Amino acid sequence: MCGRFKSIASGADFAKSYGVNFLAEEMPSNFNVAPTAEVFVLSSEPNFEDGRARLSVMRWGLVPSWSKDKTKSSGLINARCETLHEKPSFKNLLSKHRCVIPMQGFYEWSVINNQGAKPSKQAHYISRTDGETMTVAGLWTNWIDPQSKTDSDGSRPVLSTCTIITTEANEKLKGIHHRMPVILERSVVGRWVSGETVAPIELLIPAPNEVLQHETTTRLQRTSNVHSSQFIDDQTGRLF
C-alpha cells in the first residue's frame, strides 16, 4: 500500500537526474502528496516519434480509458503486481504504458493498538538510505470524458492518470505494513519505461532491506497541508 508520499524536487531537477526532457509546468514542493494530486511521471509515451522517455505531470489515481467517469480514480492509486495480468484496469497497460513516479519517500502506518472502536496507528516515513530519489514503478493511461465536447480543432480534453505498483513488503518493512511500492534501482529504470511490448515483470520485487530506512512521526497532517515537513510532533498523536 502507498497512500501518501513526499515530492519536493522540481520537475527540472527530476528530469536532469534522469537525463530526459521535462514537458510540463513546474509544481510546488509537496511534502504530503495524496490521491488525486498531480505528480511527476517518467514515461515513454507511444505517440512520441523518437521513443525517448519524458517527464510529465499526471494525476495520481488511474482512470481506465474505458471508464464512463473519473469519480473512482482515488480507489486505483495502487496496483498489486501479482494481479496486473488479471485486472481489466491494468492488464492492457503493461505493454506500452509503463512509467515510474519519482519521490523522496513515502508514508505508511502501523497499527499499535487494536483495542477500542478505532485502532491507534503510528505514522512512518520511508526513504532511501543513500538519500537518492526513490523511483517507484507504475502504470499510466489517458482518459477522455465521453460527455466532453469537441474543440474547434477537433480534439477533446485528455486526462492523464497513473497508479503505483505494489509488492509484498521486505523483512525490514513488514512489521509496519504487508505491502510496499516497487522501488526500482536507477540502472533498470530504462528497461521498465522502454517501449518494449514485453514487460520486464521480473523487476517487480521488494527492495533489499539495506536500501531503505524509516523514521516515525506522531503527527501527519491533513492532506491540505502540503508545505509542512510532517515531522513536527505534538502530544495528541493526531494523524490527520
C-alpha positions in Angstrom: 0.0 0.0 0.0 1.2 3.5 -0.7 -1.3 6.3 0.1 0.9 9.3 0.8 4.4 10.3 -0.4 6.8 13.3 -0.5 7.8 15.0 -3.7 9.8 18.2 -3.1 12.2 18.3 -6.0 11.4 20.4 -9.1 10.4 18.8 -12.3 13.5 20.2 -13.9 15.7 18.6 -11.3 14.0 15.3 -11.6 14.3 15.4 -15.4 18.0 16.4 -15.2 18.7 13.5 -12.8 17.2 11.0 -15.3 18.6 12.7 -18.4 15.2 13.3 -20.0 13.1 16.2 -21.2 10.6 17.9 -18.9 7.3 18.5 -20.7 5.1 20.3 -18.2 4.8 23.3 -16.0 6.6 23.3 -12.7 4.7 22.3 -9.5 5.5 23.5 -5.9 7.1 21.2 -3.4 4.6 18.8 -1.8 5.5 17.1 1.5 2.2 15.3 1.7 1.1 14.1 -1.8 -2.3 12.4 -1.6 -4.5 10.6 -4.0 -5.9 12.7 -7.0 -3.0 15.1 -6.6 -0.9 15.9 -9.7 2.5 14.2 -9.7 5.6 14.0 -11.8 5.7 10.9 -14.0 8.5 9.5 -16.2 7.2 7.6 -19.2 7.9 6.6 -22.7 4.7 7.6 -24.5 3.9 5.6 -27.6 2.8 8.7 -29.6 6.2 10.3 -29.4 8.2 9.6 -32.5 11.6 9.3 -31.0 10.5 6.9 -28.3 12.5 8.7 -25.6 11.3 8.9 -22.1 9.9 12.1 -20.9 8.9 13.6 -17.5 5.4 15.0 -17.5 2.6 15.6 -14.9 -0.3 13.3 -14.4 -3.0 12.8 -11.8 -2.4 10.1 -9.2 -5.3 7.6 -9.3 -5.8 5.7 -12.5 -8.9 6.3 -14.6 -9.1 3.5 -17.2 -9.7 4.7 -20.7 -13.0 2.8 -20.9 -14.4 4.5 -17.7 -17.6 6.4 -18.0 -16.4 8.9 -15.4 -13.4 9.7 -13.2 -15.1 9.6 -9.8 -13.5 6.4 -8.7 -9.9 7.3 -9.5 -8.9 7.6 -5.8 -9.5 3.8 -5.5 -6.9 3.0 -8.1 -3.9 4.6 -6.6 -2.2 1.2 -6.2 -1.9 -1.9 -8.4 -0.8 -5.3 -7.0 2.0 -6.7 -9.1 0.7 -10.2 -8.6 -2.6 -9.5 -10.4 -1.6 -7.0 -13.1 -2.3 -9.5 -15.8 -5.7 -10.2 -14.5 -7.3 -6.9 -13.6 -9.1 -5.2 -16.6 -7.9 -1.8 -15.3 -4.2 -2.8 -15.6 -3.6 -5.7 -18.0 -3.8 -3.7 -21.2 -1.3 -1.1 -19.9 1.7 -3.4 -19.3 2.8 -3.5 -22.9 3.0 0.2 -23.7 2.0 2.3 -20.7 4.7 1.6 -18.0 6.0 4.5 -16.0 7.9 5.5 -12.9 7.0 8.0 -10.2 9.9 9.8 -8.6 9.7 10.8 -5.0 11.8 11.5 -1.9 10.0 8.8 0.1 6.5 7.6 1.2 4.4 7.4 4.4 2.9 4.2 5.9 1.0 3.4 9.1 1.4 0.6 11.5 -1.3 -0.4 14.0 0.0 0.0 17.6 -3.2 -0.7 19.5 -6.2 -2.7 18.3 -8.3 -2.0 21.4 -11.4 0.1 21.1 -13.6 1.1 18.2 -10.8 3.0 16.4 -7.3 1.4 16.3 -4.3 3.6 17.2 -1.8 4.0 14.4 1.8 5.1 14.1 2.9 7.0 11.0 6.3 6.1 9.4 8.3 7.9 6.7 10.3 5.5 4.5 13.2 6.8 2.3 16.4 5.5 0.7 19.4 5.1 3.0 21.6 6.7 0.3 19.5 9.8 0.2 18.8 9.4 -3.5 15.5 9.9 -5.3 13.2 6.9 -4.9 11.9 5.7 -8.2 8.6 3.8 -8.0 7.2 1.6 -10.7 3.8 2.4 -12.1 1.3 2.4 -15.0 -0.4 5.3 -16.7 -3.1 5.9 -19.3 -5.1 8.7 -20.9 -8.9 9.2 -20.4 -11.3 11.3 -22.4 -14.6 12.2 -20.9 -17.3 10.7 -23.1 -19.5 13.6 -22.2 -16.9 16.3 -23.3 -17.4 18.5 -26.3 -15.0 18.5 -29.2 -12.8 21.6 -29.5 -12.7 23.8 -32.7 -9.6 21.8 -33.8 -11.4 18.5 -33.5 -9.6 17.5 -30.3 -11.1 16.7 -26.8 -9.6 17.3 -23.4 -7.4 14.4 -22.2 -6.7 13.5 -18.6 -3.5 11.5 -18.0 -3.5 9.4 -14.8 -1.2 6.9 -13.1 -1.1 4.2 -10.4 1.8 2.9 -8.2 2.6 -0.8 -8.4 3.0 -2.6 -5.1 4.5 -5.9 -4.0 5.0 -7.8 -0.7 6.9 -5.9 1.9 10.5 -6.8 2.6 11.6 -8.0 6.0 12.5 -4.5 7.2 9.1 -3.1 6.5 6.7 -6.0 7.0 6.3 -5.1 10.7 4.8 -1.7 9.5 2.7 -3.0 6.6 2.5 -6.1 4.5 2.7 -4.2 1.2 5.2 -1.7 -0.2 5.7 0.1 -3.5 8.0 -1.5 -6.1 11.2 0.6 -5.9 13.4 0.4 -9.0 17.1 1.0 -9.0 18.3 3.7 -11.4 20.1 1.1 -13.5 16.8 -0.7 -14.5 14.5 2.3 -14.9 15.2 2.4 -18.6 14.1 -1.2 -19.0 10.8 -0.5 -17.2 9.8 2.6 -19.2 11.1 1.4 -22.5 8.8 0.9 -25.5 9.4 -2.9 -25.5 6.0 -4.6 -25.6 7.1 -7.4 -23.2 7.0 -6.0 -19.7 10.1 -6.9 -17.5 7.8 -8.1 -14.7 10.8 -9.8 -13.1 11.7 -6.3 -11.8 8.6 -6.1 -9.7 10.1 -7.4 -6.4 10.6 -6.0 -2.9 13.6 -3.7 -2.5 16.5 -5.1 -0.5 16.4 -4.3 3.3 19.6 -2.3 3.2 18.2 0.1 0.5 15.5 1.6 2.9 15.3 3.4 6.2 12.2 4.5 8.2 11.5 7.0 10.9 8.4 7.7 13.0 6.3 10.8 13.5 3.4 11.3 15.9 1.8 13.8 13.5 1.0 13.5 9.8 -1.2 16.4 8.9 -4.2 16.8 6.7 -3.8 16.4 3.0 -4.5 20.1 2.6 -1.2 20.9 4.4 1.4 20.2 1.7 4.1 22.7 2.9 4.9 21.2 6.4 7.7 18.7 6.7 5.2 16.5 8.6 7.6 15.8 11.4 6.5 18.4 13.9 5.5 16.2 16.8 2.7 17.1 19.2 1.1 15.5 22.2 -2.2 14.4 20.5 -0.8 11.7 18.3 -3.1 13.0 15.6 -2.5 11.6 12.1 -5.0 13.8 10.1 
